[in-house]
Amino acid sequence: MKNYYSLLNSDWNSAIDQLLNDYLIYAPIKSNNSMDYEPVNPENISEIVYNIPKPTTPLKTFFLPVKENLTTDNSTKIKRIIIGAPNCDIQGLKILDEIYLDKDYIDSLYKQKRDNTILISSSCFEIQEHCHCMTYGIKPYSKEIADISLSHVDQRIHLEVLSEKGVKFITELKNYASVSNSPETEIKDIELKQSKIEYQIINDNIGLPDYNKTGKIVEKANEEIWKKYSSKCVSCGACAAICPTCTCFLLIDKPNFEKVRQLDACQYPGFERVAGDEDALYELSKRFKNRYFCKYVWKPQKFKSLVCTGCGRCIEACIGKINKNDLFKELAN
Amino acid sequence: MSDNPNIYKPIRAKLLEVITESPTIKTFVMEPEEDFSFKTGEFIELTVDGIGEAPFTPSSSPLETKKIEVTVMKTGYVTEYMHNMKAGETLGIRGPFGRGYPIEKFYDKEVLILGGGCGFAPIRSLLYSLAAISDKLRKVTLCYGSKTPDECIYKPYVEQLRNTPKFEVLRTVDIPDETWNESVGVATVLLDKVKVDIKNSVAVCCGPPIMMKFGTIRLLELGFNDDQIYLSMEKNMSCGLGKCGHCMMGKYFVCKDGPVFTYDELKNTPSIWE
């Protein structure tokens, strides 16, 4: 028997209502033209969107807020549940964990947030225009890192347990709802939906080089390529802000030796500037190139985790309409 | 908070003395409020309260545990504030960070040190450490260059070194004055004046990027192997923890994997001298 549990959607909704007594809960909610994580309250539980990619904001911002004071005791004992993260975002946490939970220097604030959060990932049953997770070997559903993988099929919510925290969550859930093991036939249905999406993502991205090739392509690209693709870049940094794996930050000093962390981007002018105004990334095309080297050459040499999970957000967010996949396709041969 | 210490929080250090080394360089002698020790070549992040933080490699001896010194050139926002500070004020210290000089690898060797400008600061700390183990070394030669005689720092210490067995100091300036009776020219010219048993030597290079670049080229021409040359690299080491990303140099975070690297480790990394 697989580790799948299920309950009626209506029971799940009332369980969430109960869980709100002990947890801050976030989930994707649709509004006008976008969908993003919102705090769940008794009124919007029924509006939670399941299995459709993808919230505008990457999951990382729950663990690395855009700005936070690192030295005042703002430790939060508040337990959180995040529902509906797609697997591209979940996989993005791997590199964050490698950096922020590095045993030499554990970031206690980050760790606390990771420890106090139950992650309920949601399988993608649809795809968006720029989704290309499969190209980098990432499935559109979670089997690790998340605590639970959720699939909403017909009137039932199916929860596949992926971690110890997930086991505890199911035990807690049983206090509020009638939870049973998912029948094999329904699990088969879910797996069928998942593999259909896998196939569709592969099909939509034929000709896009995989993660074993991207590094070599970036290393081989000449300066003309970087100039060409950066010609429409305005250094807004949206690609980095929206990226589930970009984690660079500024440390800002406040009186009384306080430190504030603010997410930064190598696309901003001055990212590498040092005292005396030396700046190795002064030219825009160099900053543009730096991001590709970081993601596809340097970090892959340094870390085990992928530094691009194929979510496609950087393509959606770019106001210059720069599509990194055009670059990779152009240089693939 | 959890059991892990807050890696971003500085400890306080009282500024005991400010020594003027040159018109643009001062040494700050500090007494940390908590135990603080470092190995030579490791660096610290120094906070000027409410103003900013900058990385410095201590210029004092690691064997001195009560006090710590940094020697700072006035070049930017934080250092300008520092240059206006007086004894009695409080600074913040985080660290030590990074990988320093592997001095145990220098045993039984000649150590050739090429330094320029404020690059003498980390080198002085190294020299203190080497002096403490001089019985294990063959010889230590310091080749130091600065712009003018006025800009030459640590003058009393240089005199002391010149009277220390096994230690030799050669100095050069770009623009001499009438009192100057040592070499003239860029720091690398001194490399042609020293006699070194290259097979049994290591070279250490610390100074402005341009000096490091041409220094390394000259050392290679002289016959040093890539792994015999130790370079003190500098980037925008902001967090010191291998997290903030500002000091990435190829696959390395200079703050955590360095700041001391062998040339062998860096030679395939693009733009290291920029």
Contacts between the chains, C-beta under 8 A, distances in Angstrom:
chain1	res1	chain2	res2	distance
A	70	B	6	7.1
A	70	B	8	4.2
A	70	B	9	7.6
A	71	B	6	6.5
A	71	B	8	6.0
A	71	B	9	5.0
A	73	B	1	6.3
A	75	B	1	4.8
A	75	B	2	7.5
A	99	B	242	7.1
A	99	B	243	5.4
A	100	B	243	6.5
A	102	B	241	7.9
A	102	B	242	6.4
A	102	B	243	7.6
A	104	B	241	7.9
A	104	B	242	7.4
A	104	B	256	7.4
A	105	B	7	4.9
A	105	B	241	4.3
A	105	B	242	6.9
A	105	B	243	7.2
A	106	B	4	4.5
A	106	B	7	7.4
A	107	B	7	6.5
A	107	B	241	7.9
A	107	B	243	6.9
A	108	B	1	5.8
A	108	B	2	4.8
A	108	B	4	4.0
A	108	B	5	7.3
A	108	B	6	6.1
A	108	B	7	7.5
A	111	B	2	6.2
A	111	B	4	6.6
A	112	B	1	7.5
A	112	B	2	5.5
A	115	B	2	7.9
A	247	B	243	7.3
A	247	B	245	6.9
A	248	B	244	5.9
A	248	B	245	3.3
A	248	B	246	6.8
A	249	B	239	7.6
A	249	B	243	7.4
A	249	B	244	5.0
A	249	B	245	7.4
A	250	B	238	7.0
A	250	B	244	7.2
A	251	B	8	7.0
A	251	B	53	6.3
A	251	B	238	5.6
A	251	B	239	5.9
A	251	B	244	6.6
A	253	B	47	6.3
A	253	B	48	7.6
A	253	B	49	7.4
A	253	B	50	5.8
A	253	B	51	6.0
A	253	B	52	5.1
A	253	B	53	5.9
A	254	B	50	6.1
A	255	B	49	6.2
A	255	B	50	3.8
A	256	B	49	7.0
A	256	B	50	7.4
A	257	B	9	7.2
A	257	B	10	5.3
A	257	B	12	7.1
A	257	B	47	5.9
A	257	B	49	5.7
A	257	B	92	4.7
A	259	B	8	4.6
A	259	B	9	7.2
A	259	B	53	7.8
A	261	B	8	7.5
A	264	B	244	7.4
A	264	B	245	7.5
A	264	B	246	7.6
A	266	B	245	7.1
A	271	B	236	7.9
A	271	B	246	6.7
A	272	B	235	6.9
A	272	B	236	5.4
A	272	B	246	6.4
A	273	B	236	6.8
A	274	B	76	7.6
A	274	B	234	7.0
A	274	B	235	7.0
A	274	B	236	5.0
A	275	B	54	6.7
A	275	B	75	4.2
A	275	B	76	2.9
A	275	B	77	7.4
A	275	B	78	7.2
A	275	B	79	6.1
A	276	B	75	4.3
A	276	B	76	6.2
A	277	B	76	7.9
A	278	B	209	7.5
A	278	B	274	7.8
A	280	B	235	7.9
A	280	B	271	6.1
A	280	B	274	4.0
A	294	B	245	7.8
A	294	B	248	6.6
A	297	B	251	7.9
A	298	B	248	6.5
A	298	B	250	5.6
A	298	B	251	4.6
A	299	B	251	7.7
A	301	B	250	7.9
A	301	B	251	4.0
A	302	B	251	4.6
A	302	B	252	7.6
A	302	B	253	7.9
